[in-house]
Amino acid sequence: MKFIGAFQITLILALLPAWLIAGGRDRALFLSNGKRLDIYDTQELPKSVIGLTPVLAKVCGDGSENLCINWKLGVKDPSMESSIQPVVNAALKLWRMEYDAGEEGIQAAAPFKFTYEGVLESNELPYETLGEEVALDSFGNEILNGDFIVSMDPPEEILDYFQENPKDYVFSKQYLVPQLSLETADISWAGIFVNPAFLPEPYGSCQNTPICIRMSGSGNLSLKAILVSEIGRKFLGLSASTLSKSLLYPIQNPKISKSYIEPQAEDVMWLDEIYGLTNYNIASSWIEGEIKSGLDASGWTGATVFAIPEAEIENFSISSDAALAVSTAITDENGKFRIRLPPGQYVLIAESLNSDSFPISSFDEVTQVFGRNTVFQEDFYDGAGRESNIEPAQYSPRSIFYSALVASLADKKTTGVEFYTNEPEAEKAYLAKGSSNELLSNFEFGDLSENLRASLALDMAWSLGSSAGCSLMVQDGTSEIIFIFVLLGCLVVCRMFLVRWDLRVK
């Protein structure tokens, strides 16, 4: 996608709603007059673009406050209805919070009513027509109307997309009605279309996964897991998550088991934030901050923040497993983020979205269009006077021990978290001023448990950066051995040189 210039980008960013901080809300791009921006076809961005939050707003009309979705199933062979429809139902039930919560699970009630209306008679998209033309709404957007769709038999225009993007196993489409004064967009219709190239014939089980997506040479994916994520994002307007356990994690991987799927605390908190849940009384609060470029302190769009609870610090230092996080957030068009967490103390980690782990195309339109096409090294938030852009150490999960603990306090917001991406070549040093509720680390090597020290077999040494920041040098002993051999080699060579010199002198 091409941009006209720096001034235009600045103007566009200024027009985007400031309150739409990324996290649990998806955001779609529109022109300021309400016309939907097609980010796939746009070559040059117009000067007035706004980000609106899609929200399901179809009230059932049965006297309840429930929001209704009537949906139909698309299959080539009607006999496949009996195997696919239960999978879709199971995915929908998860968003109503209907699942086996167990003794320690989270159980709450979501205000949704999903009604199955049978198999589609045609696989064509349900455009409203005016004569032979597709009808347009008052904003100039093509109108799609009728039941929501989950289809294994995409129409021709969606098949064209899959031909151009053969690695994509699902594509979703929405008709959104902008509410410009509210800075939202009503989800009037949505369709989820599975790439038929990945479906086994006939639909059935593969590798003990009920109804799967067949991945060439790399295993299989759970159809239920794919549908759960797409339903949350396209039917309900929730944002993609970078937490691999989340229902909203957009990147399906055969190596990540999805045989048992349940909502995580992050999913439930965001659902409660946007739609409100009954029987949900878990205390939580916000931690807010921003990620800034270490080169010029500008906001970094297209990055994610993980919150690792204090109790998991040692586990993370061994495994570097981001799934230990309780919740995550994504930066907005100004580099700002907010993350909702239960009360407690957390270590915060920042990572680029535009990487092998998180292709930026998996996230919302604001992130796709404005996200940076560069990456930065993963970074722990070190706290006031320590977090900087010129930390000399390479990233290591063990450096979590030097990170600041940031507190989430019940009903009290924590603000002022500042990440600076590490830039060794930066001409200017930037130091974080610190957040409103944080505790700096007083870590010493002796604080490591014997088990951790033995399992890692590490020699660790601290050094402070010359100008700012901190470093934790992690060594496994190999470098010292190599150094000793190199030193011995140098001594031998020097000795031989001295002997020859002595002989020449004589």
N, C-alpha and C positions, 0 to 999 in steps of 0.2 A: 504494500500500500504506500502511495506516495504522499508526501506532505509538502505544502506550498512553501512554508518557511517558518522560521522561529516565531515571528510575530503572530502568524495565524495560529500556531499551536498554543501560544500563550493566551490568545483571545478565546480559543475553544475551551481551554482548561478553566478560564475565568467564568465561562458561562455554565459549566457543569455544576449541579447543585452541591453545595459544600457539605450538606449534612449526610450525603449518601456515602458513609464510610463503609468500605468493603468489610465483609464478614459473613453474615448469613443471608444477605440480600443480593439477588442477581440484579444486573443493570443492563438495560437495552438502550441503544443509541437512536435518537430521533433528531430531526431538524427542529428548530425552535417553533415552527408552525404546526408540529405534530406529525409530519411525514416521517415514516419509518426509514431509517438509513440502512441500506443493504451493504453490510461491511464486506461481503464477498465480491460485489461488483464495483464498489466505489473505487475509483482511481485517485481522485483528489477529494479531500475532506472539505465540505463547505465551511463557511466561517462561523456558522451558528449551529452548534451541536449540543444537545443536552442528554444526560443520562437519566432514564426513568426506571423506577423499581416495579417490575411486574408483580401483581398481586391477584390472587384468585378472589373474585368478588361476586360470584353467582350464588345469591342466597336462595335456599331451597323453596321458600314460600309455603312451607307446611306449618308455620307457626313457631318453628324452632329457629335458632340462630346459626344453624349449620350451613356450610357452604357446599353446594352440590356439583358433582361431576357425573354426567351420564356418558358412558363410553361404549365403543364398539370394537370388535376384534377383526383384523384383516388377515385372512389366510387363503392360500391358493386352493386348498382342498378343504371343504367344510368338515370332513371327518377329523381334521386336526384340531378342531375346536376343543374337544374333550381333553386334549393334552396341554394346550397352550393356555386356555382360559383360567385354569386353577393357578398357574404360575403368576399371571397378571394379578389375580385376586390376592394372592399371598403378598405380592409387592405392595399393593394398595393398602392392605391391612396394616402393614408396618407403619405407614404414615398416619393411620388412625390410632397408632400406639396400641394395636391389638397384637400382642405376642406374649410368649411365656417369659415373664420378667424374672422368674426365679426368686430366691430369698433376698438377693441384694440388687435386683434389677430396678430400673426406673419404669414405673407404670403411670401414665397420664392419659387423659382423653383429649383427642384433637377434634376440632369442630368440622369434620368433613363427612360427607355422605357420598359414596361411590356406588353407582347403579349400572349394572351390565345390561346392555340393550341388544345383544346378539351379534351375529356376524355381518360384516359389511356386504352389501349387495354389489358394490363396485369399488375398485381400488383407487378411483379418481379422488383428488382432493375436493372437499365440499365448498367450492367457491360459490358465492352468490352471483347470479348473472342478471344483467339488464339487457334483454334481447340476446344478442350473441356475444356481448362484451361482459367481462368480469366487473361486477359492481364495486364502486369505490365509496369509502366512508367520507365524512366531511373533511378529513385531513388528507385525503388522496391515497389512502391505503387500501389494497385489495381486501375484500371482506371474505373471511372464511367462517362458516357457520355450521351449527349442528353438533352432533355428539363428538366428544374427544375420541381419538383413535390410538390404538396400539396395533401395529401391523407388521406381519411377516411377509407381506406382499405389497411392496411400495409401488406407487404410481410411477409413470415414466419419468417425470421431472426429478423425482428423488433417485431413481435408478441412474439418471445422468450424473447426478452428484457422486454416487458411489463409483461410477466408472472413472470419474476424474480423481476420486480419492479412494482407491481400492483397499486401503488399509483401515478405513473407518468402518466399524461394525454397527454403528447406529447413527441416525440423523434425526433431529427433532425440529419441528416447525411450530410457530405460534402465530396467532392473530391477536395483537394487542391493541386495545383502545386507549389512547393516551388521555390522562387526566392532568393537564398541564398545571393547573393551579395547585394540585396535590403532589405534583412531582412523582406520580405513580402511573402505571398502565395496567388496566384491567385485562386479565387473561381470559379472553372471550372464547378462544378455541385453541387446542394444541393437539399435535400428533407426534407419535414416536414411531420411527420406522427402522426396522432391523435389516441390515444388509443380508439378502438371501444367499449371497456367496458363502457366508459363514455358517449357514444352518445345515445340520446333518439331514439327510433324506432317508427315511421319513424322520420327522421330529421325534426325538426319543432321548433316552439317557445315554450319557457317555462318561466313562470313568466315575461311575457312582454319583454324578452330578445330575439331578433331575432337570432335563431340558437345558441343553448347553449351546454355546456358540463355539464352533469348531475353529481352532486357530491352526493354521498350516505349520506343522513341524514344531509347534511350541505349546501343545496342550490345549485345554478347553477352558472356556469361561462360563460362569453361571449366568443364564438368561435372567434369572430373578435378580441377581446383583446389578446387572445392567439396567433393568427396568426400574428398580428401586431408585437408583441415582437419577435417571432421566425423569421419572415421575416427580421427584422432589424438586428438580430444577425447572422443568417445563410446565408441569401441571400446577405446581404450587409457588413457583417463583423464588425458590431458595437458591443460594449460591453454592457453587462447587467448593469442596473442602480439600485441604491437603493432608488431612488425617486419614491414613489408609484404612482405619477401622470404621470410618464414618459412612453412613448411608449415602452421603453426597460425594464420596471420593470418585472422581470422574475417570480415573485411569485403571482399567481392569487388567489384572496381571495373573496369568496362570499360576505363578509362584505364590500368590497371596490367596490363602484359603478363604473361600466365601461359602463354605458348606453350611455354616450357621451364621445367620445375619440378624443383628438386632440393633436398635438405635443406641447411639452413644450419647453421653451427657451433652456433648456439643450439639448434636442433632436436636435433642429435646429442648435445650436452652434457646436455640435460634427459632424453633417452631413456636415456642412460648412467646418469644420476643415479638414475632410478627403476627401470629394469629391468636395467641392466648390459649392456654390449656387449663382444663379442670383437673383437680386432684394433683396439682403440681405445686409444691410448696418448698422447693429446694432453694436455699439462699444463694445468691450469686451477685457479682459486681463486675465493673468494667476496669480493664487496664488499657490505657490509651497512649499512643506514642506515634513515632514516625521513623522511617528508614531514609537516611540521607546519603547521597553520593559522597564518598571521601575525597573527590576531586574538587567539588564546588559547593557542597552542602545542599544541593537541590534535592527535592523529594524523589524517591525511587518508586515509580509505578511498576507493578508486576513483581512483587516479592511476597513472601509469606513468613509468618511468625509462628513458632511452636512454643507452647507453654508446658514445660516439664515440671511436675510437682517435686518438691524438696525430697520426698521419700524415695524418688526414683533416680536421684542424681548418680549414685554409685552404679546402678544398673546401666544407665546411659553411658557412663564413662567406659564401660566394658563393651557394650553392644552397639552403641551409636544408633539405637533404634528409635526413630521418630514416632513410632506407634506408642511409645510411653507417654506421649503428650496427652493432656486432658482436652485441650482445645487449640484451635488454630485461627489465624486471621490472614486476610490478604490486603495489601496496601491499595489505597484508592489512587485517583489521578494526581494527587498531591503528595503521595508517599506516606499518607497517614493510615493508621490502623487502629482498631479497637477490638479487644478480645474479652469475651464474657467468661468468667471463671467462678467456681465455688470458692468460698473463703479459704485462704491458705497462702503459702509462699511458693514462688515459682521461679525457675530459670527460663529466660526467654532466648530463643535462637532464631536468627534471621537467615533466609535462604532465597536465592533467585527462583522465579518461576520459569524463566526461559532457559531450561536446562534439560538434560536427558531425563531427569526424574519428573519434571513438571513441564511438559510442552504447553506454552502459553495459549495455544489454540483450544485447550480444554476448559478455559475459564470464560467469564462473561465478556460482553462486547467491549465494555470500557477497558478491561484489562488487555484484551486482544489488540485494540487499536492504539492505546496509549502506553502499554507495557514496553519496557526497554528491551532491545534485542541483544543486550550484553548481559553478562553474569558477574556475580561477585562471590568471593569465597564465603562459605558459611561462617557465621559470626555469633558468638555469645554476647549478650549485653553485660558489660562489666561494671556499670554504675558510674556515679559522679566522679569526675576527674580521672577515670580509668578507661572508659569506653572512648576509643579514638579511631582515626583513620590511618594511623601509622603503627599499628601493633606489629612488632617484628616477627612474631611466631607464626608458623603455618598452623592452619586449623587442625586441631586434634580433639576427639571427644573427651580426652582427659582434662582439657583446659576448662571443662565445666566447673571444676573445683574452684576456679578463680572468679567465676561469674557472680554477679550480684543476685541476691534473692529479692524479687519484687513481690509485694504483698497485694493480694486481693482481699479487701475488707468488706464485710457484709454491709450493703447499702451505702458504701462510700467509694467513690471513684478514685482510681490511681491514675495520675497523668504525668506527662513529661518524660516518658521513656524515649531516648534518642539513640538509634543505631547509626554508626558511621561505617560505610563499607571500607574495608582495608585497602589502601592504595599506597604501596611502598614508594611510588614515584611522586606522590603528592607534594606540591610546592608549599602548601600551608597545612599546619596541624589543626585539627578540630577536636575539641574535648566535650564530652557530654556533661551537661550541668547536673544531671540526676533527676530522678522521678520523685514524686511526692511521698512514696512509701517504699523504701528499699533498704536493704542491708548489705553493705559491702563485705566481700569475703575476707577472712583473716587466715586463709588456708596456709598450712605449712606441710611439708612433705611427710612429717611424722603423723599427720592426721589420717593418712591412708590406712585402711584396715590391712591386716596381715594377709587376708585372703585375696584382696584386690592386688596388693603388691606382688604376691606370689603368682597369681594368675596372669598378670601382665608382664612380669619380669622386667620392670622398667627402672631405669635410673632417671630421676626427674630433677631438674634444676630450675630455679626461678631466676629471672632477670627482668628488670624494669626497662622499658623503652627509654631511649635517651631524651626524647622530646615529650612523648605522651604515650599512654596505653600500657599494655602489659604483655608479657609473653610467658608461656609455659613450654619449655623445651622438653620434648618427650623423646627418649632414646631407648633403644632396646639392647644396647651393649655391643651391637655389631660394629657401629662406627668406631668405638674405642679400640676394638680388636684390630680393625683395618688400620687405624692410626698407628697402633703399636708396630704392626708389620711394616708400614711405610717408613716409620722412624728407624726401625732396625735396618731396613734396606738402605736408607740414606746414610746411616753410620757405616755400613759395609762399603758403599761406594766411596764415601769420604776417606775411609781407611785405605782403600786401594789407591785412590788418587794421591794420598800423602806418601804411600810407599813408593809409587812411581816417581813422584817429585823428589823424594829423598835419593833414589837411585840416580836420577838425572844430575842432581847436585854433586853427588859423589863422582 
